[in-house]
Amino acid sequence: MSDKNLAVDSALFDVSNPNVHNRNATLLIAILLQAIQDATYRESSMRDRYDATEWLCDEDNKLLQLCLDVANISYDTVLQKVAKDGWNLNL
């Protein structure tokens, strides 16, 4: 996976991340980025958008927290992205 595939939104990657060269880390980052894309992409089905948004908004989800840690992305940044480009969330 090349670095350009990880750049879904430049606001999500404000710090260089050494994890992108780790095979296991790239899988976790890909899971997170796919969920962000599913939640915010207008062409996604409503079911995919809902499921992705629900997963991304579950602050207690351990897999989500692991993905965020590995990707070096804050939970608040993801919520802002989903609220801005996806659903109209009251943050």
C-alpha positions, 0 to 999 in steps of 0.5 A, spaced: 500 500 500 502 506 497 502 512 502 498 516 496 492 511 498 492 513 505 491 520 504 483 520 504 483 527 507 489 531 508 486 534 515 486 526 517 494 526 517 497 532 520 503 528 523 508 523 519 506 516 521 512 511 522 506 505 522 505 506 515 510 501 513 508 495 518 504 490 514 499 489 520 498 497 521 496 498 514 491 493 515 488 497 521 489 503 517 485 501 511 479 499 515 479 505 518 479 509 512 474 505 509 469 506 514 471 514 513 470 513 506 463 509 507 460 514 512 462 520 508 462 518 500 455 520 497 455 514 493 455 509 498 448 506 500 444 508 506 446 502 509 453 502 508 453 510 511 449 508 517 453 502 519 460 506 518 458 512 522 455 508 527 462 504 528 466 510 527 461 514 533 462 508 538 467 511 542 468 504 546 469 500 540 476 497 542 478 495 534 476 503 532 481 505 538 486 501 535 485 503 528 485 510 531 492 509 535 495 506 529 493 511 524 495 517 529 488 520 528 484 523 533 477 521 535 475 528 534 478 529 528 474 523 525 468 525 528 468 532 525 470 529 518 464 525 519 459 530 521 462 535 516 462 530 510 457 525 512 451 525 517 449 532 520 451 530 527 450 535 533 457 535 536 
